[in-house]
Amino acid sequence: MKTDNSSFERVEEFKYLGTILTDGNYIQEENKSRLKPGNASSHSMRNLLSCSLLSKNLKIKIYRTIILPFVLYVCETWSLTLGEERRLRVFENRVLRRMFGSKRDEVTEEWRKLHNENLNDLYCSPNIV
C-alpha cells in the first residue's frame, strides 16, 4: 500500500500530558504557561503570604508546597536559556518580597523593598533555577 506523505500536516506546537511541546524544543511557551498558574496561586494567597501573624518558616513552607509545584511541573524536560532563568528568578523574587515585606533603611529611616541579596539571605534555600 502506498502512502501519500503530502497529506500529513506539520505540527509546530501541541500539549502532551500538560506540557507544551514545540518542534524546535522552545521553552518560552512552556514557561509562560507554567508561570500563569504560579502567578494565580501566589495572587490568591497574597493576603496569607503578607500576613504578619504567620512566621517566616510557615510562609516558606506554603510557598514550597503550594506555589512552586505549579511553576516547576515537568521542569526536568526544560532546556533553560538565560532569559528564561531570569523570568523564573523574577517570579520567585516577587513572591519572596510579598512574603518578607519591606525593610526600614537604617540611614534614611524610609521603607524600601528588599534587595535580591536580602531575599536570598532570608530564604536560605537554593533559588528556583
The first five atom37 places (N, CA, C, CB, O) and aatype in JSON, in Angstrom:
{
  "aatype": [12, 11, 16, 3, 2, 15, 15, 13, 6, 1, 19, 6, 6, 13, 11, 18, 10, 7, 16, 9, 10, 16, 3, 7, 2, 18, 9, 5, 6, 6, 2, 11, 15, 1, 10, 11, 14, 7, 2, 0, 15, 15, 8, 15, 12, 1, 2, 10, 10, 15, 4, 15, 10, 10, 15, 11, 2, 10, 11, 9, 11, 9, 18, 1, 16, 9, 9, 10, 14, 13, 19, 10, 18, 19, 4, 6, 16, 17, 15, 10, 16, 10, 7, 6, 6, 1, 1, 10, 1, 19, 13, 6, 2, 1, 19, 10, 1, 1, 12, 13, 7, 15, 11, 1, 3, 6, 19, 16, 6, 6, 17, 1, 11, 10, 8, 2, 6, 2, 10, 2, 3, 10, 18, 4, 15, 14, 2, 9, 19],
  "atom_mask": [
    [1, 1, 1, 1, 1],
    [1, 1, 1, 1, 1],
    [1, 1, 1, 1, 1],
    [1, 1, 1, 1, 1],
    [1, 1, 1, 1, 1],
    [1, 1, 1, 1, 1],
    [1, 1, 1, 1, 1],
    [1, 1, 1, 1, 1],
    [1, 1, 1, 1, 1],
    [1, 1, 1, 1, 1],
    [1, 1, 1, 1, 1],
    [1, 1, 1, 1, 1],
    [1, 1, 1, 1, 1],
    [1, 1, 1, 1, 1],
    [1, 1, 1, 1, 1],
    [1, 1, 1, 1, 1],
    [1, 1, 1, 1, 1],
    [1, 1, 1, 0, 1],
    [1, 1, 1, 1, 1],
    [1, 1, 1, 1, 1],
    [1, 1, 1, 1, 1],
    [1, 1, 1, 1, 1],
    [1, 1, 1, 1, 1],
    [1, 1, 1, 0, 1],
    [1, 1, 1, 1, 1],
    [1, 1, 1, 1, 1],
    [1, 1, 1, 1, 1],
    [1, 1, 1, 1, 1],
    [1, 1, 1, 1, 1],
    [1, 1, 1, 1, 1],
    [1, 1, 1, 1, 1],
    [1, 1, 1, 1, 1],
    [1, 1, 1, 1, 1],
    [1, 1, 1, 1, 1],
    [1, 1, 1, 1, 1],
    [1, 1, 1, 1, 1],
    [1, 1, 1, 1, 1],
    [1, 1, 1, 0, 1],
    [1, 1, 1, 1, 1],
    [1, 1, 1, 1, 1],
    [1, 1, 1, 1, 1],
    [1, 1, 1, 1, 1],
    [1, 1, 1, 1, 1],
    [1, 1, 1, 1, 1],
    [1, 1, 1, 1, 1],
    [1, 1, 1, 1, 1],
    [1, 1, 1, 1, 1],
    [1, 1, 1, 1, 1],
    [1, 1, 1, 1, 1],
    [1, 1, 1, 1, 1],
    [1, 1, 1, 1, 1],
    [1, 1, 1, 1, 1],
    [1, 1, 1, 1, 1],
    [1, 1, 1, 1, 1],
    [1, 1, 1, 1, 1],
    [1, 1, 1, 1, 1],
    [1, 1, 1, 1, 1],
    [1, 1, 1, 1, 1],
    [1, 1, 1, 1, 1],
    [1, 1, 1, 1, 1],
    [1, 1, 1, 1, 1],
    [1, 1, 1, 1, 1],
    [1, 1, 1, 1, 1],
    [1, 1, 1, 1, 1],
    [1, 1, 1, 1, 1],
    [1, 1, 1, 1, 1],
    [1, 1, 1, 1, 1],
    [1, 1, 1, 1, 1],
    [1, 1, 1, 1, 1],
    [1, 1, 1, 1, 1],
    [1, 1, 1, 1, 1],
    [1, 1, 1, 1, 1],
    [1, 1, 1, 1, 1],
    [1, 1, 1, 1, 1],
    [1, 1, 1, 1, 1],
    [1, 1, 1, 1, 1],
    [1, 1, 1, 1, 1],
    [1, 1, 1, 1, 1],
    [1, 1, 1, 1, 1],
    [1, 1, 1, 1, 1],
    [1, 1, 1, 1, 1],
    [1, 1, 1, 1, 1],
    [1, 1, 1, 0, 1],
    [1, 1, 1, 1, 1],
    [1, 1, 1, 1, 1],
    [1, 1, 1, 1, 1],
    [1, 1, 1, 1, 1],
    [1, 1, 1, 1, 1],
    [1, 1, 1, 1, 1],
    [1, 1, 1, 1, 1],
    [1, 1, 1, 1, 1],
    [1, 1, 1, 1, 1],
    [1, 1, 1, 1, 1],
    [1, 1, 1, 1, 1],
    [1, 1, 1, 1, 1],
    [1, 1, 1, 1, 1],
    [1, 1, 1, 1, 1],
    [1, 1, 1, 1, 1],
    [1, 1, 1, 1, 1],
    [1, 1, 1, 1, 1],
    [1, 1, 1, 0, 1],
    [1, 1, 1, 1, 1],
    [1, 1, 1, 1, 1],
    [1, 1, 1, 1, 1],
    [1, 1, 1, 1, 1],
    [1, 1, 1, 1, 1],
    [1, 1, 1, 1, 1],
    [1, 1, 1, 1, 1],
    [1, 1, 1, 1, 1],
    [1, 1, 1, 1, 1],
    [1, 1, 1, 1, 1],
    [1, 1, 1, 1, 1],
    [1, 1, 1, 1, 1],
    [1, 1, 1, 1, 1],
    [1, 1, 1, 1, 1],
    [1, 1, 1, 1, 1],
    [1, 1, 1, 1, 1],
    [1, 1, 1, 1, 1],
    [1, 1, 1, 1, 1],
    [1, 1, 1, 1, 1],
    [1, 1, 1, 1, 1],
    [1, 1, 1, 1, 1],
    [1, 1, 1, 1, 1],
    [1, 1, 1, 1, 1],
    [1, 1, 1, 1, 1],
    [1, 1, 1, 1, 1],
    [1, 1, 1, 1, 1],
    [1, 1, 1, 1, 1],
    [1, 1, 1, 1, 1]
  ],
  "atom_positions": [
    [[0.84, -1.18, 0.0], [0.0, 0.0, 0.0], [0.89, 1.24, 0.0], [-0.96, 0.0, 1.22], [1.84, 1.34, 0.78]],
    [[0.58, 2.15, -0.85], [1.36, 3.37, -0.99], [0.74, 4.47, -0.15], [1.46, 3.79, -2.48], [-0.47, 4.68, -0.18]],
    [[1.58, 5.17, 0.61], [1.08, 6.29, 1.41], [1.53, 7.59, 0.78], [1.58, 6.2, 2.88], [2.61, 7.69, 0.2]],
    [[0.69, 8.57, 0.9], [0.99, 9.9, 0.36], [1.41, 10.8, 1.51], [-0.23, 10.49, -0.41], [0.58, 11.18, 2.34]],
    [[2.69, 11.16, 1.58], [3.21, 11.99, 2.65], [2.7, 13.42, 2.6], [4.71, 11.99, 2.62], [2.78, 14.14, 3.59]],
    [[2.18, 13.84, 1.48], [1.71, 15.21, 1.36], [0.43, 15.45, 2.15], [1.49, 15.56, -0.09], [0.04, 16.6, 2.35]],
    [[-0.23, 14.39, 2.61], [-1.47, 14.55, 3.37], [-1.21, 14.81, 4.85], [-2.33, 13.33, 3.22], [-2.14, 15.11, 5.6]],
    [[0.05, 14.7, 5.28], [0.38, 14.95, 6.67], [0.7, 16.43, 6.88], [1.56, 14.08, 7.1], [1.39, 17.05, 6.08]],
    [[0.18, 16.97, 7.97], [0.48, 18.35, 8.32], [1.6, 18.39, 9.34], [-0.77, 19.07, 8.86], [1.73, 17.49, 10.17]],
    [[2.38, 19.41, 9.27], [3.44, 19.59, 10.25], [2.84, 20.29, 11.47], [4.62, 20.42, 9.64], [2.19, 21.32, 11.35]],
    [[3.07, 19.71, 12.63], [2.58, 20.28, 13.87], [3.73, 21.03, 14.52], [2.01, 19.18, 14.81], [4.78, 20.46, 14.8]],
    [[3.52, 22.31, 14.76], [4.58, 23.12, 15.35], [4.52, 23.13, 16.87], [4.5, 24.52, 14.84], [5.55, 23.32, 17.53]],
    [[3.34, 22.93, 17.43], [3.18, 23.0, 18.88], [1.95, 22.18, 19.29], [3.04, 24.48, 19.35], [0.91, 22.23, 18.64]],
    [[2.1, 21.43, 20.38], [0.95, 20.71, 20.92], [1.15, 20.47, 22.4], [0.73, 19.37, 20.18], [2.27, 20.56, 22.92]],
    [[0.07, 20.17, 23.08], [0.12, 19.94, 24.52], [0.03, 18.43, 24.77], [-1.04, 20.7, 25.26], [-0.88, 17.76, 24.28]],
    [[0.98, 17.9, 25.53], [1.03, 16.48, 25.83], [1.28, 16.32, 27.33], [2.13, 15.76, 25.0], [2.29, 16.8, 27.85]],
    [[0.36, 15.66, 28.02], [0.45, 15.44, 29.45], [0.67, 16.74, 30.22], [1.56, 14.46, 29.76], [1.44, 16.78, 31.18]],
    [[0.01, 17.8, 29.78], [0.08, 19.07, 30.47], [1.29, 19.92, 30.13], [0.0, 0.0, 0.0], [1.48, 20.98, 30.71]],
    [[2.1, 19.46, 29.18], [3.3, 20.19, 28.79], [3.18, 20.61, 27.34], [4.57, 19.33, 29.0], [2.74, 19.83, 26.49]],
    [[3.57, 21.83, 27.05], [3.56, 22.32, 25.67], [4.87, 21.92, 25.0], [3.35, 23.87, 25.62], [5.95, 22.32, 25.44]],
    [[4.77, 21.13, 23.95], [5.94, 20.7, 23.19], [5.94, 21.41, 21.85], [5.94, 19.16, 23.0], [4.91, 21.54, 21.2]],
    [[7.12, 21.88, 21.44], [7.25, 22.57, 20.16], [8.22, 21.81, 19.27], [7.73, 24.02, 20.36], [9.01, 20.99, 19.75]],
    [[8.16, 22.09, 17.98], [9.03, 21.38, 17.05], [10.49, 21.77, 17.22], [8.6, 21.67, 15.63], [11.37, 20.97, 16.9]],
    [[10.77, 22.94, 17.71], [12.15, 23.37, 17.94], [12.59, 23.28, 19.38], [0.0, 0.0, 0.0], [13.65, 23.8, 19.74]],
    [[11.79, 22.63, 20.23], [12.06, 22.5, 21.67], [12.25, 23.87, 22.33], [13.31, 21.64, 21.89], [13.14, 24.05, 23.15]],
    [[11.39, 24.81, 21.96], [11.42, 26.13, 22.57], [10.69, 26.09, 23.9], [10.8, 27.2, 21.64], [9.59, 25.54, 23.98]],
    [[11.27, 26.64, 24.9], [10.73, 26.54, 26.26], [9.93, 27.77, 26.66], [11.86, 26.32, 27.24], [9.29, 27.76, 27.71]],
    [[9.95, 28.83, 25.85], [9.3, 30.07, 26.23], [7.81, 29.88, 26.47], [9.51, 31.12, 25.15], [7.28, 30.37, 27.47]],
    [[7.13, 29.18, 25.58], [5.69, 28.99, 25.75], [5.39, 28.12, 26.97], [5.09, 28.34, 24.49], [4.4, 28.36, 27.67]],
    [[6.22, 27.14, 27.23], [6.02, 26.3, 28.41], [6.21, 27.11, 29.67], [6.99, 25.11, 28.4], [5.44, 26.97, 30.62]],
    [[7.23, 27.95, 29.71], [7.45, 28.8, 30.9], [6.29, 29.75, 31.11], [8.75, 29.59, 30.76], [5.85, 29.94, 32.24]],
    [[5.8, 30.34, 30.03], [4.64, 31.23, 30.16], [3.45, 30.48, 30.72], [4.28, 31.86, 28.8], [2.74, 30.98, 31.6]],
    [[3.22, 29.27, 30.21], [2.07, 28.5, 30.69], [2.25, 28.01, 32.12], [1.81, 27.32, 29.78], [1.26, 27.78, 32.81]],
    [[3.48, 27.85, 32.59], [3.75, 27.45, 33.96], [3.68, 28.64, 34.91], [5.11, 26.77, 34.06], [3.23, 28.5, 36.05]],
    [[4.12, 29.81, 34.45], [4.11, 30.98, 35.32], [2.7, 31.52, 35.54], [4.99, 32.07, 34.73], [2.44, 32.15, 36.57]],
    [[1.8, 31.3, 34.6], [0.43, 31.77, 34.78], [-0.24, 31.16, 36.01], [-0.4, 31.45, 33.53], [-0.74, 31.91, 36.84]],
    [[-0.26, 29.83, 36.16], [-0.87, 29.3, 37.4], [-0.06, 29.62, 38.65], [-1.03, 27.8, 37.29], [-0.62, 29.73, 39.74]],
    [[1.27, 29.78, 38.5], [2.08, 30.19, 39.64], [1.72, 31.58, 40.1], [0.0, 0.0, 0.0], [1.59, 31.83, 41.3]],
    [[1.56, 32.49, 39.14], [1.13, 33.85, 39.49], [-0.28, 33.86, 40.08], [1.18, 34.76, 38.25], [-0.56, 34.59, 41.03]],
    [[-1.16, 33.04, 39.51], [-2.53, 32.99, 40.01], [-2.57, 32.46, 41.44], [-3.4, 32.12, 39.1], [-3.3, 32.98, 42.28]],
    [[-1.78, 31.42, 41.73], [-1.78, 30.87, 43.09], [-1.15, 31.83, 44.08], [-1.05, 29.53, 43.12], [-1.64, 31.96, 45.21]],
    [[-0.08, 32.51, 43.69], [0.52, 33.47, 44.61], [-0.39, 34.69, 44.8], [1.9, 33.92, 44.11], [-0.44, 35.27, 45.89]],
    [[-1.11, 35.06, 43.75], [-2.03, 36.19, 43.87], [-3.21, 35.82, 44.79], [-2.56, 36.61, 42.48], [-3.65, 36.65, 45.59]],
    [[-3.7, 34.6, 44.67], [-4.82, 34.2, 45.52], [-4.4, 34.05, 46.98], [-5.42, 32.9, 45.02], [-5.25, 34.09, 47.88]],
    [[-3.12, 33.87, 47.23], [-2.61, 33.71, 48.6], [-1.9, 34.96, 49.1], [-1.67, 32.52, 48.68], [-1.21, 34.9, 50.11]],
    [[-2.04, 36.08, 48.41], [-1.28, 37.28, 48.76], [-1.57, 37.75, 50.18], [-1.59, 38.4, 47.79], [-0.66, 38.19, 50.88]],
    [[-2.83, 37.65, 50.61], [-3.15, 38.07, 51.98], [-2.49, 37.16, 53.01], [-4.67, 38.08, 52.2], [-2.02, 37.61, 54.06]],
    [[-2.45, 35.88, 52.7], [-1.82, 34.92, 53.6], [-0.31, 35.11, 53.64], [-2.17, 33.49, 53.18], [0.3, 35.07, 54.71]],
    [[0.3, 35.32, 52.47], [1.75, 35.46, 52.41], [2.24, 36.78, 53.01], [2.21, 35.36, 50.98], [3.37, 36.85, 53.49]],
    [[1.41, 37.8, 52.99], [1.85, 39.08, 53.54], [1.37, 39.29, 54.98], [1.34, 40.22, 52.68], [1.6, 40.35, 55.56]],
    [[0.72, 38.29, 55.54], [0.22, 38.4, 56.91], [1.39, 38.41, 57.9], [-0.75, 37.22, 57.22], [2.28, 37.56, 57.84]],
    [[1.39, 39.37, 58.79], [2.48, 39.47, 59.77], [2.32, 38.49, 60.93], [2.57, 40.9, 60.31], [3.24, 38.33, 61.73]],
    [[1.17, 37.85, 61.04], [0.95, 36.9, 62.12], [1.59, 35.53, 61.85], [-0.53, 36.72, 62.35], [1.84, 34.76, 62.78]],
    [[1.87, 35.24, 60.58], [2.49, 33.96, 60.23], [4.01, 34.08, 60.3], [2.05, 33.5, 58.83], [4.58, 35.12, 59.98]],
    [[4.64, 33.0, 60.72], [6.1, 33.01, 60.8], [6.72, 32.91, 59.41], [6.59, 31.86, 61.69], [6.07, 32.49, 58.45]],
    [[7.97, 33.3, 59.34], [8.71, 33.22, 58.08], [8.8, 31.77, 57.6], [10.12, 33.82, 58.25], [8.65, 31.51, 56.41]],
    [[9.03, 30.84, 58.51], [9.15, 29.43, 58.12], [7.84, 28.88, 57.58], [9.61, 28.6, 59.32], [7.85, 28.08, 56.64]],
    [[6.72, 29.28, 58.15], [5.43, 28.81, 57.65], [5.15, 29.37, 56.25], [4.31, 29.21, 58.62], [4.63, 28.65, 55.4]],
    [[5.49, 30.62, 56.03], [5.31, 31.21, 54.71], [6.17, 30.5, 53.67], [5.65, 32.7, 54.74], [5.72, 30.28, 52.54]],
    [[7.39, 30.15, 54.04], [8.28, 29.42, 53.12], [7.7, 28.05, 52.81], [9.69, 29.27, 53.72], [7.76, 27.6, 51.66]],
    [[7.14, 27.37, 53.81], [6.52, 26.06, 53.56], [5.32, 26.19, 52.63], [6.08, 25.42, 54.89], [5.13, 25.34, 51.76]],
    [[4.53, 27.22, 52.8], [3.38, 27.45, 51.91], [3.88, 27.68, 50.49], [2.54, 28.67, 52.39], [3.33, 27.13, 49.53]],
    [[4.91, 28.47, 50.35], [5.48, 28.75, 49.03], [5.98, 27.47, 48.37], [6.63, 29.76, 49.14], [5.7, 27.22, 47.2]],
    [[6.72, 26.67, 49.12], [7.31, 25.44, 48.55], [6.27, 24.37, 48.23], [8.33, 24.87, 49.51], [6.42, 23.64, 47.25]],
    [[5.22, 24.27, 49.03], [4.26, 23.18, 48.82], [3.09, 23.54, 47.93], [3.74, 22.72, 50.14], [2.48, 22.65, 47.33]],
    [[2.75, 24.81, 47.83], [1.57, 25.19, 47.05], [1.94, 25.91, 45.75], [0.65, 26.06, 47.88], [1.4, 25.58, 44.7]],
    [[2.82, 26.88, 45.82], [3.09, 27.73, 44.65], [4.15, 27.11, 43.73], [3.54, 29.12, 45.11], [3.95, 27.05, 42.52]],
    [[5.27, 26.65, 44.28], [6.35, 26.11, 43.44], [5.93, 24.92, 42.57], [7.49, 25.7, 44.32], [6.37, 24.86, 41.42]],
    [[5.13, 23.99, 43.05], [4.74, 22.88, 42.16], [4.01, 23.33, 40.89], [3.87, 21.92, 42.91], [4.15, 22.68, 39.85]],
    [[3.25, 24.4, 40.96], [2.6, 24.91, 39.76], [3.64, 25.34, 38.73], [1.67, 26.09, 40.1], [3.49, 25.07, 37.54]],
    [[4.68, 26.01, 39.19], [5.68, 26.57, 38.29], [6.65, 25.51, 37.79], [6.45, 27.68, 38.98], [7.03, 25.53, 36.62]],
    [[7.04, 24.59, 38.64], [8.09, 23.64, 38.29], [7.59, 22.29, 37.77], [8.93, 23.4, 39.48], [8.36, 21.34, 37.69]],
    [[6.32, 22.22, 37.41], [5.8, 20.97, 36.86], [6.52, 20.63, 35.56], [4.26, 21.08, 36.62], [6.58, 21.47, 34.66]],
    [[7.07, 19.46, 35.45], [7.79, 18.94, 34.29], [9.05, 19.76, 33.98], [6.88, 18.92, 33.08], [9.46, 19.84, 32.82]],
    [[9.66, 20.34, 34.98], [10.84, 21.17, 34.73], [12.05, 20.33, 34.33], [11.18, 21.98, 35.97], [13.04, 20.87, 33.83]],
    [[11.99, 19.02, 34.53], [13.12, 18.17, 34.14], [13.34, 18.19, 32.63], [12.89, 16.73, 34.61], [14.45, 17.93, 32.17]],
    [[12.32, 18.51, 31.87], [12.42, 18.49, 30.42], [12.83, 19.83, 29.84], [11.11, 18.06, 29.82], [13.01, 19.94, 28.63]],
    [[12.99, 20.85, 30.65], [13.3, 22.18, 30.16], [14.78, 22.32, 29.84], [12.89, 23.24, 31.18], [15.63, 21.77, 30.54]],
    [[15.06, 23.03, 28.79], [16.43, 23.46, 28.5], [16.4, 24.98, 28.58], [16.95, 22.94, 27.07], [16.02, 25.66, 27.63]],
    [[16.81, 25.5, 29.72], [16.64, 26.92, 30.02], [17.68, 27.78, 29.33], [16.71, 27.14, 31.5], [18.86, 27.43, 29.24]],
    [[17.22, 28.92, 28.85], [18.11, 29.95, 28.36], [18.31, 30.96, 29.49], [17.54, 30.65, 27.06], [17.63, 30.87, 30.52]],
    [[19.22, 31.88, 29.32], [19.45, 32.89, 30.35], [18.2, 33.75, 30.56], [20.65, 33.78, 29.98], [17.9, 34.15, 31.68]],
    [[17.49, 34.04, 29.48], [16.27, 34.83, 29.59], [15.2, 34.12, 30.4], [0.0, 0.0, 0.0], [14.5, 34.74, 31.19]],
    [[15.06, 32.82, 30.19], [14.07, 32.04, 30.93], [14.47, 31.9, 32.39], [13.88, 30.66, 30.3], [13.61, 31.93, 33.27]],
    [[15.76, 31.76, 32.66], [16.22, 31.72, 34.05], [15.89, 33.04, 34.75], [17.73, 31.45, 34.12], [15.47, 33.05, 35.91]],
    [[16.07, 34.12, 34.05], [15.77, 35.44, 34.61], [14.28, 35.56, 34.93], [16.19, 36.56, 33.64], [13.92, 36.08, 35.99]],
    [[13.42, 35.1, 34.03], [11.97, 35.17, 34.27], [11.58, 34.37, 35.51], [11.2, 34.65, 33.05], [10.73, 34.81, 36.29]],
    [[12.19, 33.2, 35.69], [11.89, 32.39, 36.88], [12.37, 33.08, 38.15], [12.54, 31.01, 36.75], [11.67, 33.05, 39.17]],
    [[13.55, 33.69, 38.1], [14.06, 34.4, 39.28], [13.21, 35.62, 39.62], [15.5, 34.82, 39.07], [12.99, 35.91, 40.79]],
    [[12.75, 36.32, 38.59], [11.89, 37.48, 38.83], [10.59, 37.04, 39.5], [11.58, 38.22, 37.5], [10.12, 37.69, 40.43]],
    [[10.02, 35.94, 39.03], [8.81, 35.41, 39.65], [9.06, 35.09, 41.12], [8.33, 34.16, 38.91], [8.29, 35.49, 41.99]],
    [[10.15, 34.36, 41.39], [10.44, 33.96, 42.76], [10.7, 35.17, 43.66], [11.64, 33.03, 42.8], [10.21, 35.22, 44.78]],
    [[11.46, 36.15, 43.17], [11.74, 37.34, 43.97], [10.48, 38.13, 44.26], [12.75, 38.23, 43.25], [10.35, 38.71, 45.35]],
    [[9.54, 38.17, 43.33], [8.28, 38.88, 43.56], [7.48, 38.21, 44.69], [7.44, 38.92, 42.27], [6.92, 38.89, 45.54]],
    [[7.44, 36.88, 44.68], [6.73, 36.16, 45.73], [7.44, 36.34, 47.08], [6.61, 34.67, 45.38], [6.79, 36.54, 48.1]],
    [[8.76, 36.26, 47.07], [9.52, 36.4, 48.32], [9.38, 37.81, 48.89], [11.01, 36.09, 48.08], [9.31, 37.97, 50.11]],
    [[9.33, 38.82, 48.04], [9.13, 40.18, 48.54], [7.77, 40.33, 49.2], [9.27, 41.2, 47.4], [7.64, 41.03, 50.2]],
    [[6.78, 39.67, 48.65], [5.45, 39.71, 49.27], [5.49, 38.99, 50.62], [4.39, 39.06, 48.33], [4.83, 39.42, 51.57]],
    [[6.24, 37.9, 50.7], [6.3, 37.13, 51.95], [7.05, 37.88, 53.05], [6.96, 35.79, 51.7], [6.59, 37.91, 54.19]],
    [[8.18, 38.47, 52.72], [9.03, 39.06, 53.74], [8.76, 40.54, 53.97], [10.46, 38.87, 53.37], [9.25, 41.11, 54.95]],
    [[8.01, 41.17, 53.1], [7.65, 42.57, 53.29], [8.79, 43.52, 52.97], [0.0, 0.0, 0.0], [9.78, 43.14, 52.34]],
    [[8.65, 44.74, 53.4], [9.68, 45.74, 53.14], [10.57, 45.91, 54.38], [9.04, 47.1, 52.75], [10.3, 45.34, 55.44]],
    [[11.62, 46.69, 54.21], [12.59, 46.88, 55.28], [12.81, 48.37, 55.5], [13.93, 46.17, 54.94], [12.79, 49.16, 54.55]],
    [[13.01, 48.73, 56.72], [13.28, 50.13, 57.05], [14.78, 50.39, 56.93], [12.76, 50.49, 58.48], [15.59, 49.73, 57.57]],
    [[15.12, 51.36, 56.12], [16.52, 51.73, 55.93], [17.03, 52.4, 57.2], [16.69, 52.68, 54.7], [16.39, 53.32, 57.71]],
    [[18.18, 51.95, 57.7], [18.72, 52.48, 58.96], [19.25, 53.9, 58.82], [19.83, 51.58, 59.46], [19.23, 54.66, 59.79]],
    [[19.7, 54.26, 57.65], [20.29, 55.59, 57.46], [19.21, 56.63, 57.2], [21.3, 55.57, 56.3], [19.14, 57.65, 57.89]],
    [[18.35, 56.37, 56.21], [17.34, 57.36, 55.83], [16.03, 57.2, 56.58], [17.08, 57.29, 54.35], [15.17, 58.07, 56.52]],
    [[15.88, 56.08, 57.29], [14.66, 55.78, 58.04], [13.42, 55.71, 57.15], [14.44, 56.83, 59.13], [12.31, 55.98, 57.6]],
    [[13.6, 55.34, 55.88], [12.5, 55.17, 54.94], [12.3, 53.69, 54.66], [12.76, 55.95, 53.63], [13.24, 52.9, 54.77]],
    [[11.08, 53.33, 54.31], [10.77, 51.95, 53.95], [11.16, 51.72, 52.5], [9.27, 51.63, 54.19], [10.94, 52.58, 51.64]],
    [[11.73, 50.56, 52.23], [12.12, 50.22, 50.86], [11.93, 48.72, 50.65], [13.59, 50.64, 50.58], [11.85, 47.94, 51.6]],
    [[11.86, 48.34, 49.37], [11.78, 46.92, 49.03], [13.11, 46.24, 49.36], [11.43, 46.72, 47.53], [14.17, 46.88, 49.35]],
    [[13.04, 44.97, 49.65], [14.26, 44.2, 49.92], [15.03, 43.98, 48.63], [13.92, 42.86, 50.59], [14.44, 43.71, 47.59]],
    [[16.34, 44.08, 48.71], [17.18, 43.79, 47.56], [17.27, 42.27, 47.39], [18.6, 44.41, 47.73], [16.96, 41.52, 48.32]],
    [[17.69, 41.84, 46.21], [17.77, 40.41, 45.93], [18.69, 39.68, 46.9], [18.25, 40.19, 44.51], [18.41, 38.55, 47.28]],
    [[19.78, 40.31, 47.3], [20.7, 39.68, 48.25], [20.01, 39.45, 49.6], [21.97, 40.54, 48.44], [20.19, 38.4, 50.22]],
    [[19.23, 40.43, 50.04], [18.49, 40.27, 51.3], [17.47, 39.14, 51.19], [17.78, 41.58, 51.67], [17.29, 38.37, 52.14]],
    [[16.81, 39.03, 50.03], [15.84, 37.95, 49.84], [16.52, 36.59, 49.9], [15.11, 38.11, 48.49], [16.0, 35.66, 50.52]],
    [[17.69, 36.48, 49.27], [18.43, 35.21, 49.3], [18.85, 34.84, 50.71], [19.66, 35.28, 48.4], [18.81, 33.67, 51.09]],
    [[19.24, 35.84, 51.5], [19.63, 35.57, 52.89], [18.43, 35.12, 53.72], [20.26, 36.82, 53.52], [18.56, 34.21, 54.54]],
    [[17.28, 35.74, 53.51], [16.09, 35.37, 54.28], [15.52, 34.02, 53.85], [15.02, 36.44, 54.13], [15.01, 33.28, 54.69]],
    [[15.61, 33.7, 52.57], [15.03, 32.46, 52.06], [15.86, 31.25, 52.44], [14.89, 32.54, 50.54], [15.31, 30.17, 52.69]],
    [[17.16, 31.39, 52.49], [18.08, 30.32, 52.95], [17.91, 29.0, 52.19], [17.87, 30.08, 54.43], [18.13, 27.94, 52.77]],
    [[17.53, 29.05, 50.96], [17.38, 27.85, 50.13], [17.9, 28.16, 48.74], [15.89, 27.37, 50.08], [18.04, 29.32, 48.37]],
    [[18.19, 27.12, 47.98], [18.61, 27.39, 46.59], [17.49, 28.11, 45.83], [18.98, 26.07, 45.86], [16.31, 27.89, 46.09]],
    [[17.87, 28.95, 44.88], [16.86, 29.68, 44.13], [16.11, 28.74, 43.2], [17.5, 30.82, 43.34], [16.45, 27.56, 43.08]],
    [[15.12, 29.25, 42.55], [14.21, 28.44, 41.73], [14.92, 27.79, 40.55], [13.08, 29.3, 41.22], [14.49, 26.73, 40.08]],
    [[15.98, 28.39, 40.07], [16.7, 27.84, 38.92], [17.59, 26.7, 39.37], [17.54, 28.93, 38.22], [18.29, 26.1, 38.55]]
  ]
}
